[in-house]
Amino acid sequence: MAWVLLGAAIATEVAGTLALRASDGFSRLVPSIIVVVGYAASFGFLALVLKSLPVGIVYAIWSAIGVALVAVFGKIMFGDPVPPLAIAGIVLIVGGVALVSFSGASSH
């Protein structure tokens, strides 16, 4: 169940971040509301996840997957540049987090 909640935390954080870009500096109402709701939901889900999983692992996964998804969807939705060196960096970040996650520290 904690992993499902972590997925929800990642999804709501990514939605909030993409809405932040779409809010145009909080000058557009609907995206601005999505930002606030998305981040609040994400931290709420994270709080629940942290009852059963270690904070280091959870934060590493949440941030790395969030970075990768925001880069992909930012490219798709807004035409944001994602140069090859950035792609390599994102792959290294996600790979590093995968190594940390598979280290055996899965619960507390």
N, C-alpha and C positions, 0 to 999 in steps of 0.2 A: 504494500500500500504506500510506503514511503516513496518508492520510486515513481509511482503514478503521480503523487503529489509534487515530487520534484519536477516531473514533466510539465505539470500545470504551472508551477512557479516559473519555469523557463518560458513557457508559451505566453504567460501574461506579462512577463518582463519584456519579451521581444515585442509584443503588441504595444506595450507602453512606450518603448523606445522608438518604434516606427511612428507611432502617433505623435511623439515629441517632435520628430522631424516634420511631420505633416501639420503640426499646430502653428507653424510659422511664428515662432517666438511667443506662443500662447495667445496669438491674435485670432485664432479660429476656435470657436466654442467646442464643437463636437470632438475634434482630436484632442483638445486640452482636457476634456472630461475623461477621455479614454486613457490619457497619460496618468491621471491621478488614480483612476480605478485600477488600471493595469499594474502600477507600481504597488498600490496598497494590497491588491490581491496577491501579487508575487511575494511580497514580504510576509503576508499571512500564511501562504502555503509553505514558505521557507521555515517559518516558526514551527509549523506542524512537523515538517520533515526532520528538523533538528532535535525532535524528541527521541528519534531512534537512529539517526545516522550522524557521524562525526562532522563537525563544522568545516574542517579543512577540505574533506572530500566533497561535501555538498557545495561549498562555495566554489571550489575549483570546477566542478561539473557545470554548475549554474552559470558561472561567468564565461567559461570556454565555449560551451554550446551556444550561449547567448550571443557572444561575439561572432561566431561563425554564422548563425542564422540572421543576425542583423546585417552582416555584410552581404549575404546572399539576397535577402529580401530588399535591402537598400538598393542593390544593383537592379533588381527586377522592378521595384515600384518607383524608384526615383532616378534611376540611371546613374547612381553614385559610382565613381570609379573604384575598381578593385584590381589594382595592378598585380602582375605575377608575383612580385616579391611579397605583397600583402597576403596573397593566397598561400604562399609557402609558409609565412609566419603563422597564419591561422591553422594550417595543417600541423605545424609543430606544436602549437598550443594545445590543440585537441589531442594530439598524440601523447603529449606529456601528461595531460590530465588522465588519459586512458591508462597510462603506466601507473600513475598514483592510485587510481581507482582499483586497479587489479593488484595492488600491493598487499591486499588482505585486510585492510582496515575498513570493514564494511558496516560495523555497528558498534555501539557503546553500551 
